[in-house]
Amino acid sequence: MSQSLQGKRIVVTGGFGVLGSTLGKYLLARGARVALLDRSEAPAALLDTPDLLCLEGVDLSSTASADNAFARVAAQWDGIDGLVNVAGGFAWETVEQGHLETWDRLYQMNLRTAVVSAQSALTHLVASAAGRIVNIGALASLKAAAGMGAYAASKAGVARFTEALAEELKDRGVTVNAVLPSIIDTPANRADMPDADSSRWVTPQALAAVVAFLLSDDAQAVTGALLPVSGRV
């Protein structure tokens, strides 16, 4: 079923990557106004799109940078209704052969950016008639495979953060949920796993559809959920 997001003002972090840009286009097609935030330079293909605001050079590990970005979005659209925390990263590294710096880096990329973004957006979301936060977690946070320790631990942090913030906000009109994808079908993952059956993976479009539901008014009774989106993996 197509979820209407007509008039919703949604911020997507990590917005210039494969999932972030796909999600942005998906939300626009359902009537939302979308702001894409990223550290990178905005792709030319995304510029001059109606109802799409691209903010580049945003450091979401910095409270000052994030506060400035969210204030710009709220001023442009007179508020913010939803936040999707896509920004993050991945590294495969065993504990035995790995480095503590990898654990710190993935914490910064996957958990700190989500916490900083939520804190920067919160005043605006509470003022909305139906505030929404959706975090991109990972199925690996439930059961880590070899080489996935640092990544899974950072995403487990996203899960606990989601649950804690949902409890804090459940009487203030803001829902907080997370989706837990398995392997997302991206060019990078296909290159890294050329012999895998990518037809079993989750497409960015399929994941975007689940996120769109959680942002919609139909999901008002759902908060604190960690929703597996595993395709056929």
Contacts in CASP RR format, 6 or more apart in sequence:
PFRMAT RR
TARGET T0000
AUTHOR 0000-0000-0000
METHOD contacts of the structure
MODEL  1
MSQSLQGKRIVVTGGFGVLGSTLGKYLLARGARVALLDRSEAPAALLDTP
DLLCLEGVDLSSTASADNAFARVAAQWDGIDGLVNVAGGFAWETVEQGHL
ETWDRLYQMNLRTAVVSAQSALTHLVASAAGRIVNIGALASLKAAAGMGA
YAASKAGVARFTEALAEELKDRGVTVNAVLPSIIDTPANRADMPDADSSR
WVTPQALAAVVAFLLSDDAQAVTGALLPVSGRV
2 30 0 8 1.000
3 30 0 8 1.000
3 209 0 8 1.000
3 212 0 8 1.000
3 213 0 8 1.000
3 215 0 8 1.000
3 216 0 8 1.000
3 218 0 8 1.000
4 30 0 8 1.000
4 31 0 8 1.000
4 216 0 8 1.000
5 27 0 8 1.000
5 30 0 8 1.000
5 31 0 8 1.000
5 32 0 8 1.000
5 212 0 8 1.000
5 215 0 8 1.000
5 216 0 8 1.000
6 30 0 8 1.000
6 31 0 8 1.000
6 32 0 8 1.000
7 31 0 8 1.000
7 32 0 8 1.000
7 33 0 8 1.000
7 81 0 8 1.000
8 27 0 8 1.000
8 31 0 8 1.000
8 32 0 8 1.000
8 33 0 8 1.000
8 81 0 8 1.000
8 82 0 8 1.000
8 215 0 8 1.000
9 32 0 8 1.000
9 33 0 8 1.000
9 35 0 8 1.000
9 73 0 8 1.000
9 77 0 8 1.000
9 79 0 8 1.000
9 80 0 8 1.000
9 81 0 8 1.000
9 82 0 8 1.000
9 128 0 8 1.000
10 24 0 8 1.000
10 27 0 8 1.000
10 32 0 8 1.000
10 33 0 8 1.000
10 34 0 8 1.000
10 35 0 8 1.000
10 80 0 8 1.000
10 81 0 8 1.000
10 82 0 8 1.000
10 83 0 8 1.000
10 84 0 8 1.000
10 215 0 8 1.000
11 34 0 8 1.000
11 35 0 8 1.000
11 37 0 8 1.000
11 70 0 8 1.000
11 73 0 8 1.000
11 80 0 8 1.000
11 82 0 8 1.000
11 83 0 8 1.000
11 84 0 8 1.000
11 117 0 8 1.000
11 121 0 8 1.000
12 20 0 8 1.000
12 23 0 8 1.000
12 24 0 8 1.000
12 27 0 8 1.000
12 34 0 8 1.000
12 35 0 8 1.000
12 36 0 8 1.000
12 37 0 8 1.000
12 84 0 8 1.000
12 86 0 8 1.000
13 37 0 8 1.000
13 38 0 8 1.000
13 58 0 8 1.000
13 60 0 8 1.000
13 83 0 8 1.000
13 84 0 8 1.000
13 85 0 8 1.000
13 86 0 8 1.000
13 87 0 8 1.000
13 113 0 8 1.000
13 114 0 8 1.000
13 117 0 8 1.000
14 20 0 8 1.000
14 36 0 8 1.000
14 37 0 8 1.000
14 38 0 8 1.000
14 39 0 8 1.000
14 60 0 8 1.000
14 86 0 8 1.000
14 87 0 8 1.000
14 88 0 8 1.000
15 21 0 8 1.000
15 23 0 8 1.000
15 24 0 8 1.000
15 36 0 8 1.000
15 37 0 8 1.000
15 38 0 8 1.000
15 86 0 8 1.000
15 87 0 8 1.000
16 36 0 8 1.000
16 38 0 8 1.000
16 40 0 8 1.000
16 41 0 8 1.000
16 42 0 8 1.000
16 43 0 8 1.000
16 46 0 8 1.000
16 54 0 8 1.000
16 56 0 8 1.000
17 38 0 8 1.000
17 40 0 8 1.000
17 86 0 8 1.000
18 184 0 8 1.000
18 186 0 8 1.000
18 187 0 8 1.000
18 188 0 8 1.000
18 204 0 8 1.000
19 86 0 8 1.000
19 136 0 8 1.000
19 184 0 8 1.000
19 186 0 8 1.000
19 204 0 8 1.000
19 207 0 8 1.000
19 208 0 8 1.000
20 36 0 8 1.000
20 84 0 8 1.000
20 86 0 8 1.000
20 204 0 8 1.000
21 36 0 8 1.000
21 43 0 8 1.000
21 46 0 8 1.000
22 204 0 8 1.000
22 205 0 8 1.000
22 208 0 8 1.000
23 84 0 8 1.000
23 86 0 8 1.000
23 204 0 8 1.000
23 207 0 8 1.000
23 208 0 8 1.000
23 211 0 8 1.000
24 34 0 8 1.000
24 36 0 8 1.000
24 52 0 8 1.000
24 208 0 8 1.000
26 205 0 8 1.000
26 208 0 8 1.000
26 209 0 8 1.000
26 212 0 8 1.000
27 34 0 8 1.000
27 208 0 8 1.000
27 212 0 8 1.000
27 215 0 8 1.000
28 34 0 8 1.000
28 49 0 8 1.000
28 51 0 8 1.000
28 52 0 8 1.000
30 212 0 8 1.000
31 51 0 8 1.000
32 51 0 8 1.000
32 215 0 8 1.000
33 51 0 8 1.000
33 52 0 8 1.000
33 53 0 8 1.000
33 77 0 8 1.000
34 51 0 8 1.000
34 52 0 8 1.000
34 53 0 8 1.000
35 52 0 8 1.000
35 53 0 8 1.000
35 54 0 8 1.000
35 55 0 8 1.000
35 73 0 8 1.000
35 76 0 8 1.000
35 77 0 8 1.000
36 42 0 8 1.000
36 46 0 8 1.000
36 52 0 8 1.000
36 53 0 8 1.000
36 54 0 8 1.000
36 55 0 8 1.000
37 55 0 8 1.000
37 58 0 8 1.000
37 60 0 8 1.000
37 69 0 8 1.000
37 87 0 8 1.000
37 117 0 8 1.000
38 54 0 8 1.000
38 55 0 8 1.000
38 56 0 8 1.000
38 57 0 8 1.000
38 58 0 8 1.000
38 87 0 8 1.000
39 56 0 8 1.000
39 57 0 8 1.000
39 58 0 8 1.000
39 59 0 8 1.000
39 60 0 8 1.000
40 56 0 8 1.000
40 57 0 8 1.000
41 56 0 8 1.000
41 57 0 8 1.000
42 54 0 8 1.000
42 55 0 8 1.000
42 56 0 8 1.000
46 52 0 8 1.000
46 54 0 8 1.000
47 54 0 8 1.000
53 73 0 8 1.000
53 76 0 8 1.000
53 77 0 8 1.000
55 69 0 8 1.000
55 72 0 8 1.000
55 73 0 8 1.000
57 65 0 8 1.000
58 65 0 8 1.000
58 66 0 8 1.000
58 69 0 8 1.000
59 65 0 8 1.000
59 66 0 8 1.000
60 66 0 8 1.000
60 87 0 8 1.000
60 112 0 8 1.000
60 113 0 8 1.000
60 116 0 8 1.000
60 117 0 8 1.000
61 108 0 8 1.000
61 109 0 8 1.000
61 112 0 8 1.000
61 113 0 8 1.000
61 116 0 8 1.000
62 116 0 8 1.000
63 116 0 8 1.000
63 119 0 8 1.000
63 120 0 8 1.000
66 116 0 8 1.000
66 117 0 8 1.000
66 119 0 8 1.000
66 120 0 8 1.000
67 120 0 8 1.000
69 120 0 8 1.000
70 80 0 8 1.000
70 117 0 8 1.000
70 120 0 8 1.000
70 121 0 8 1.000
70 124 0 8 1.000
73 79 0 8 1.000
73 80 0 8 1.000
74 80 0 8 1.000
74 124 0 8 1.000
79 124 0 8 1.000
79 127 0 8 1.000
79 128 0 8 1.000
80 121 0 8 1.000
80 124 0 8 1.000
80 125 0 8 1.000
80 128 0 8 1.000
81 125 0 8 1.000
81 128 0 8 1.000
81 129 0 8 1.000
81 130 0 8 1.000
81 131 0 8 1.000
81 132 0 8 1.000
81 215 0 8 1.000
82 121 0 8 1.000
82 125 0 8 1.000
82 128 0 8 1.000
82 131 0 8 1.000
82 132 0 8 1.000
82 133 0 8 1.000
82 134 0 8 1.000
82 215 0 8 1.000
83 117 0 8 1.000
83 118 0 8 1.000
83 121 0 8 1.000
83 125 0 8 1.000
83 132 0 8 1.000
83 133 0 8 1.000
83 134 0 8 1.000
84 133 0 8 1.000
84 134 0 8 1.000
84 135 0 8 1.000
84 136 0 8 1.000
84 211 0 8 1.000
84 215 0 8 1.000
85 113 0 8 1.000
85 114 0 8 1.000
85 117 0 8 1.000
85 118 0 8 1.000
85 133 0 8 1.000
85 134 0 8 1.000
85 135 0 8 1.000
85 136 0 8 1.000
85 158 0 8 1.000
86 136 0 8 1.000
87 109 0 8 1.000
87 113 0 8 1.000
87 114 0 8 1.000
87 117 0 8 1.000
88 109 0 8 1.000
88 110 0 8 1.000
88 113 0 8 1.000
88 136 0 8 1.000
89 106 0 8 1.000
89 109 0 8 1.000
89 110 0 8 1.000
89 151 0 8 1.000
90 106 0 8 1.000
90 151 0 8 1.000
91 102 0 8 1.000
91 105 0 8 1.000
91 106 0 8 1.000
91 150 0 8 1.000
91 151 0 8 1.000
92 147 0 8 1.000
92 148 0 8 1.000
92 151 0 8 1.000
93 99 0 8 1.000
93 102 0 8 1.000
93 147 0 8 1.000
93 149 0 8 1.000
93 150 0 8 1.000
94 146 0 8 1.000
94 147 0 8 1.000
95 147 0 8 1.000
95 149 0 8 1.000
102 150 0 8 1.000
103 150 0 8 1.000
103 153 0 8 1.000
103 154 0 8 1.000
106 150 0 8 1.000
106 151 0 8 1.000
106 153 0 8 1.000
106 154 0 8 1.000
107 153 0 8 1.000
107 154 0 8 1.000
109 154 0 8 1.000
110 137 0 8 1.000
110 151 0 8 1.000
110 154 0 8 1.000
110 155 0 8 1.000
110 157 0 8 1.000
110 158 0 8 1.000
111 154 0 8 1.000
111 157 0 8 1.000
111 158 0 8 1.000
111 161 0 8 1.000
114 135 0 8 1.000
114 158 0 8 1.000
114 161 0 8 1.000
115 161 0 8 1.000
118 133 0 8 1.000
118 161 0 8 1.000
118 165 0 8 1.000
118 176 0 8 1.000
121 133 0 8 1.000
122 174 0 8 1.000
125 131 0 8 1.000
125 132 0 8 1.000
125 133 0 8 1.000
125 174 0 8 1.000
126 169 0 8 1.000
126 172 0 8 1.000
126 173 0 8 1.000
126 174 0 8 1.000
128 174 0 8 1.000
130 173 0 8 1.000
130 217 0 8 1.000
130 220 0 8 1.000
131 173 0 8 1.000
131 174 0 8 1.000
131 175 0 8 1.000
132 174 0 8 1.000
132 175 0 8 1.000
132 214 0 8 1.000
132 215 0 8 1.000
132 219 0 8 1.000
133 162 0 8 1.000
133 165 0 8 1.000
133 174 0 8 1.000
133 175 0 8 1.000
133 176 0 8 1.000
133 177 0 8 1.000
134 177 0 8 1.000
134 178 0 8 1.000
134 179 0 8 1.000
134 211 0 8 1.000
134 214 0 8 1.000
134 215 0 8 1.000
135 158 0 8 1.000
135 161 0 8 1.000
135 162 0 8 1.000
135 176 0 8 1.000
135 177 0 8 1.000
135 178 0 8 1.000
135 179 0 8 1.000
136 158 0 8 1.000
136 178 0 8 1.000
136 179 0 8 1.000
136 181 0 8 1.000
137 155 0 8 1.000
137 158 0 8 1.000
137 159 0 8 1.000
137 178 0 8 1.000
137 179 0 8 1.000
137 180 0 8 1.000
137 181 0 8 1.000
137 226 0 8 1.000
138 151 0 8 1.000
138 152 0 8 1.000
138 155 0 8 1.000
138 158 0 8 1.000
138 180 0 8 1.000
138 181 0 8 1.000
139 180 0 8 1.000
139 181 0 8 1.000
139 182 0 8 1.000
139 228 0 8 1.000
139 229 0 8 1.000
139 230 0 8 1.000
139 233 0 8 1.000
140 148 0 8 1.000
140 151 0 8 1.000
140 152 0 8 1.000
140 155 0 8 1.000
141 152 0 8 1.000
141 155 0 8 1.000
141 156 0 8 1.000
141 157 0 8 1.000
141 158 0 8 1.000
141 159 0 8 1.000
141 180 0 8 1.000
142 180 0 8 1.000
142 228 0 8 1.000
144 151 0 8 1.000
144 152 0 8 1.000
144 153 0 8 1.000
145 152 0 8 1.000
158 178 0 8 1.000
159 178 0 8 1.000
159 180 0 8 1.000
159 226 0 8 1.000
162 176 0 8 1.000
162 177 0 8 1.000
162 178 0 8 1.000
162 224 0 8 1.000
162 226 0 8 1.000
163 224 0 8 1.000
163 226 0 8 1.000
165 176 0 8 1.000
166 175 0 8 1.000
166 176 0 8 1.000
166 177 0 8 1.000
166 223 0 8 1.000
166 224 0 8 1.000
167 224 0 8 1.000
169 175 0 8 1.000
169 176 0 8 1.000
169 223 0 8 1.000
170 223 0 8 1.000
175 214 0 8 1.000
175 219 0 8 1.000
175 220 0 8 1.000
175 222 0 8 1.000
175 223 0 8 1.000
175 224 0 8 1.000
176 223 0 8 1.000
176 224 0 8 1.000
177 214 0 8 1.000
177 219 0 8 1.000
177 222 0 8 1.000
177 223 0 8 1.000
177 224 0 8 1.000
177 225 0 8 1.000
177 226 0 8 1.000
177 227 0 8 1.000
178 224 0 8 1.000
178 225 0 8 1.000
178 226 0 8 1.000
178 227 0 8 1.000
179 207 0 8 1.000
179 210 0 8 1.000
179 211 0 8 1.000
179 214 0 8 1.000
179 227 0 8 1.000
179 229 0 8 1.000
180 226 0 8 1.000
180 227 0 8 1.000
180 228 0 8 1.000
180 229 0 8 1.000
180 230 0 8 1.000
181 202 0 8 1.000
181 207 0 8 1.000
181 229 0 8 1.000
181 230 0 8 1.000
182 201 0 8 1.000
182 202 0 8 1.000
182 228 0 8 1.000
182 229 0 8 1.000
182 230 0 8 1.000
182 231 0 8 1.000
182 233 0 8 1.000
183 189 0 8 1.000
183 193 0 8 1.000
183 196 0 8 1.000
183 201 0 8 1.000
183 202 0 8 1.000
183 233 0 8 1.000
184 201 0 8 1.000
184 202 0 8 1.000
184 203 0 8 1.000
184 204 0 8 1.000
184 207 0 8 1.000
185 198 0 8 1.000
185 201 0 8 1.000
185 202 0 8 1.000
185 203 0 8 1.000
185 204 0 8 1.000
186 204 0 8 1.000
189 198 0 8 1.000
189 201 0 8 1.000
190 196 0 8 1.000
190 198 0 8 1.000
199 232 0 8 1.000
200 231 0 8 1.000
200 232 0 8 1.000
200 233 0 8 1.000
201 231 0 8 1.000
201 233 0 8 1.000
202 229 0 8 1.000
202 230 0 8 1.000
202 231 0 8 1.000
202 233 0 8 1.000
206 229 0 8 1.000
206 231 0 8 1.000
207 229 0 8 1.000
210 227 0 8 1.000
210 229 0 8 1.000
213 219 0 8 1.000
214 222 0 8 1.000
214 227 0 8 1.000
END
